[in-house]
Amino acid sequence: MFMEYAAEQELQSSLGEHVEAEVEVEAITINVDYLRPTTSNGLSAAVTLTKQGRRLAIIDITAWQNNEAKPVAKATCSFAIIR
């Protein structure tokens, strides 16, 4: 859920810069790879907009705790862009 939210916010931010009309985004697929256990500390995420077209966007997310070099999860999300 955290990674999906981070991806959605990045996409909304990207769309806001290029599109004047209101657009909605809807998650199509979310593939998460859990790499190591987490603790109750907060998570941080790096989001990369891999591809954005008129109707589809692909976003990669990496989440970590304490050390960015040791990710706890990686995900790829596909979003439909609804105009």
C-alpha contacts under 8 A as a table, 3 or more apart, distances in Angstrom:
res1	aa1	res2	aa2	distance
1	M	4	E	5.10
1	M	5	Y	6.10
2	F	5	Y	5.19
2	F	6	A	6.23
3	M	6	A	5.08
3	M	7	A	6.18
3	M	45	A	7.35
3	M	61	I	6.54
3	M	62	T	8.00
3	M	63	A	7.42
3	M	75	A	7.26
4	E	7	A	5.14
4	E	8	E	6.11
4	E	30	I	7.43
4	E	77	C	7.17
5	Y	8	E	5.07
5	Y	9	Q	6.16
6	A	9	Q	5.25
6	A	10	E	6.30
6	A	45	A	7.38
6	A	47	V	7.06
6	A	61	I	7.93
7	A	10	E	5.17
7	A	11	L	6.25
7	A	47	V	6.25
7	A	59	I	6.37
7	A	60	D	7.63
7	A	61	I	6.88
7	A	77	C	7.34
8	E	11	L	5.13
8	E	12	Q	6.11
8	E	25	V	7.38
9	Q	12	Q	5.09
9	Q	13	S	6.05
10	E	13	S	5.09
10	E	14	S	6.17
10	E	47	V	7.01
10	E	49	L	7.63
11	L	14	S	4.99
11	L	15	L	6.07
11	L	49	L	7.31
11	L	57	A	7.81
12	Q	15	L	5.09
12	Q	16	G	6.00
12	Q	25	V	7.58
13	S	16	G	5.14
13	S	17	E	6.68
14	S	17	E	5.53
14	S	18	H	6.95
15	L	18	H	5.35
15	L	19	V	5.65
15	L	23	V	7.86
16	G	19	V	5.59
16	G	20	E	7.02
17	E	20	E	7.96
19	V	22	E	7.66
21	A	83	R	7.79
22	E	83	R	7.04
23	V	81	I	6.91
23	V	82	I	5.72
23	V	83	R	4.79
24	E	81	I	6.04
24	E	82	I	5.07
24	E	83	R	6.55
25	V	79	F	6.13
25	V	80	A	5.57
25	V	81	I	4.76
25	V	82	I	5.94
26	E	79	F	5.38
26	E	80	A	5.18
26	E	81	I	6.76
26	E	82	I	7.66
27	A	30	I	7.30
27	A	77	C	7.09
27	A	78	S	6.01
27	A	79	F	4.42
27	A	80	A	6.32
28	I	77	C	7.47
28	I	78	S	5.35
28	I	79	F	5.28
28	I	80	A	6.40
29	T	77	C	5.63
29	T	78	S	5.21
29	T	79	F	7.27
30	I	75	A	6.91
30	I	76	T	5.92
30	I	77	C	4.49
30	I	78	S	6.61
31	N	75	A	5.40
31	N	76	T	5.35
31	N	77	C	6.45
32	V	73	A	6.89
32	V	74	K	5.80
32	V	75	A	4.24
32	V	76	T	6.70
33	D	73	A	5.54
33	D	74	K	5.23
33	D	75	A	6.06
34	Y	37	P	7.86
34	Y	72	V	6.22
34	Y	73	A	4.47
34	Y	74	K	6.69
35	L	71	P	6.95
35	L	72	V	4.98
35	L	73	A	5.14
35	L	74	K	7.52
36	R	71	P	7.59
36	R	72	V	4.88
36	R	73	A	7.14
37	P	72	V	6.61
38	T	41	N	7.77
38	T	65	Q	7.40
38	T	72	V	6.76
41	N	65	Q	6.96
42	G	65	Q	6.57
43	L	63	A	6.45
43	L	64	W	5.74
43	L	65	Q	5.18
44	S	63	A	5.52
44	S	64	W	5.46
44	S	65	Q	6.31
45	A	61	I	6.61
45	A	62	T	5.47
45	A	63	A	4.26
45	A	64	W	6.40
46	A	61	I	5.70
46	A	62	T	5.30
46	A	63	A	6.54
47	V	59	I	7.01
47	V	60	D	5.90
47	V	61	I	4.58
47	V	62	T	6.67
48	T	59	I	5.72
48	T	60	D	5.18
48	T	61	I	6.35
49	L	52	Q	7.13
49	L	57	A	7.56
49	L	58	I	6.38
49	L	59	I	4.60
49	L	60	D	6.51
50	T	57	A	7.64
50	T	58	I	5.50
50	T	59	I	5.29
50	T	60	D	6.59
51	K	57	A	5.50
51	K	58	I	5.11
51	K	59	I	7.03
52	Q	55	R	7.97
52	Q	56	L	6.07
52	Q	57	A	4.27
52	Q	58	I	6.45
53	G	56	L	5.29
53	G	57	A	6.07
54	R	81	I	6.96
55	R	80	A	5.68
55	R	81	I	4.64
55	R	82	I	6.74
56	L	78	S	7.03
56	L	79	F	5.68
56	L	80	A	4.79
56	L	81	I	5.60
57	A	78	S	5.74
57	A	79	F	5.18
57	A	80	A	6.63
57	A	81	I	7.25
58	I	76	T	7.07
58	I	77	C	5.77
58	I	78	S	4.66
58	I	79	F	6.51
59	I	76	T	5.66
59	I	77	C	5.22
59	I	78	S	6.51
60	D	74	K	7.47
60	D	75	A	5.77
60	D	76	T	4.53
60	D	77	C	6.49
61	I	74	K	5.65
61	I	75	A	5.12
61	I	76	T	6.30
62	T	71	P	6.49
62	T	72	V	7.85
62	T	73	A	6.00
62	T	74	K	4.50
62	T	75	A	6.52
63	A	68	E	7.89
63	A	71	P	5.58
63	A	72	V	5.82
63	A	73	A	5.28
63	A	74	K	6.29
64	W	67	N	6.41
64	W	68	E	5.55
64	W	69	A	7.97
64	W	70	K	6.43
64	W	71	P	4.34
64	W	72	V	5.03
64	W	73	A	6.95
65	Q	68	E	6.94
65	Q	70	K	7.75
65	Q	71	P	7.20
65	Q	72	V	7.06
67	N	70	K	5.54
67	N	71	P	7.46
68	E	71	P	6.05
71	P	74	K	7.30
